[in-house]
Amino acid sequence: MTDRKLPNILITGTPGVGKSTLCYELAKQTNFEWLEVGKIAKEHQCYESYDDEYQCPILDEDKLLDELEGRVASGGKIVDYHSSELFPERWFDAVYVLRADTKHLFDRLKERGYTGKKFDDNIQCEIFQTALEEAQEAYRAEIVHELQSNTDDDMSANLSTINNWIQKWKQEHPTH
């Protein structure tokens, strides 16, 4: 049982499924703080080295977790990251895994300029449900939720689903 006044939510999924768009809108609607893990890692230099093949930095997970620990303690956070397994289960009251059809994901990743192995691996991760399976292995089944993220209607439905969940959480965890 948590003593936070507000829940913490993890939004995860393959790059390009719409995590940041959903988090931005959700933060506006709820006044929760949106923690973009990639930006926080960059701001605080939470890197060990650089991966030339994927053309991206390699995360220093311990340094990142130390940076985030105090921020999530009070609740009311939306954590946005493509991976879920590195975060402690105690941090989150709900984990939402966004999924997209590969046709939509293909177009989104091309728009972002993804190419080569990075492009292929992200498409494969979505096909094989890597983000979903990772979340299901890392967290209790009852807090992991899969949401489709292909269209604007999906986005609206996802916002409604999460907002309804937040309201239910607040009813079940009244502040004293």
Residue pairs with C-beta under 8 A, 6 or more apart in sequence:
2 75
2 93
2 173
4 73
4 74
4 75
4 76
4 93
4 173
5 74
5 75
5 76
5 173
5 175
6 32
6 74
6 75
6 76
6 170
7 75
7 76
7 92
7 93
7 94
7 166
7 169
7 173
8 72
8 75
8 76
8 77
8 78
8 79
8 91
8 92
8 93
9 26
9 32
9 77
9 78
9 79
9 92
9 93
9 94
9 95
9 96
9 162
9 166
10 79
10 81
10 84
10 87
10 91
10 92
10 94
10 95
10 96
10 135
11 19
11 22
11 23
11 26
11 78
11 79
11 80
11 81
11 96
11 98
12 19
12 81
12 82
12 83
12 84
12 95
12 96
12 97
12 98
12 131
12 134
12 135
13 19
13 82
13 97
13 98
13 99
13 100
13 131
13 149
14 82
14 99
14 100
14 105
14 122
14 125
14 126
14 130
14 131
15 82
15 109
15 112
15 114
15 122
16 100
16 105
16 108
16 109
16 112
16 114
16 122
17 98
17 99
17 100
17 105
17 108
17 126
17 149
18 98
18 100
18 149
18 155
19 80
19 81
19 82
19 98
20 36
20 80
21 155
22 98
22 149
22 155
22 158
22 159
23 34
23 36
23 78
23 80
24 34
25 155
25 159
26 32
26 34
26 78
26 159
26 162
26 163
27 33
27 34
27 78
29 159
29 163
30 78
30 163
30 166
31 76
32 76
32 77
32 78
33 71
33 76
33 77
33 78
34 77
34 78
34 80
35 68
35 71
35 72
35 77
35 78
35 79
35 80
36 80
37 64
37 68
37 79
37 80
37 81
38 80
38 81
40 46
40 64
40 67
40 68
41 47
41 57
41 59
41 64
41 67
42 57
44 63
44 64
44 67
45 63
46 59
46 60
46 61
46 63
46 64
46 67
47 57
47 58
47 59
47 60
48 57
48 58
48 59
48 60
49 57
49 58
50 56
50 57
50 58
51 57
51 58
53 117
54 117
54 118
54 121
55 118
56 118
61 86
64 86
65 86
65 87
65 88
68 79
68 87
68 91
71 77
72 79
72 91
79 87
79 91
79 92
81 87
82 131
83 131
83 134
84 95
84 97
84 131
84 134
84 135
84 138
84 139
85 134
85 135
85 137
85 138
87 138
89 138
89 139
89 140
92 139
92 143
93 143
93 169
94 143
94 145
94 162
94 165
94 169
95 135
95 139
95 143
95 144
95 145
96 145
96 146
96 147
96 158
96 162
97 131
97 132
97 135
97 144
97 145
97 146
97 147
98 147
98 148
98 149
98 158
99 126
99 129
99 131
99 132
99 146
99 147
99 148
99 149
100 108
100 126
100 148
100 149
100 150
101 150
102 123
102 126
102 127
104 150
105 122
105 123
105 126
106 123
109 119
109 122
109 123
110 119
114 122
124 130
125 131
132 144
132 146
135 144
136 144
145 161
145 165
147 154
147 157
147 158
147 161
148 154
148 158
149 155
149 158
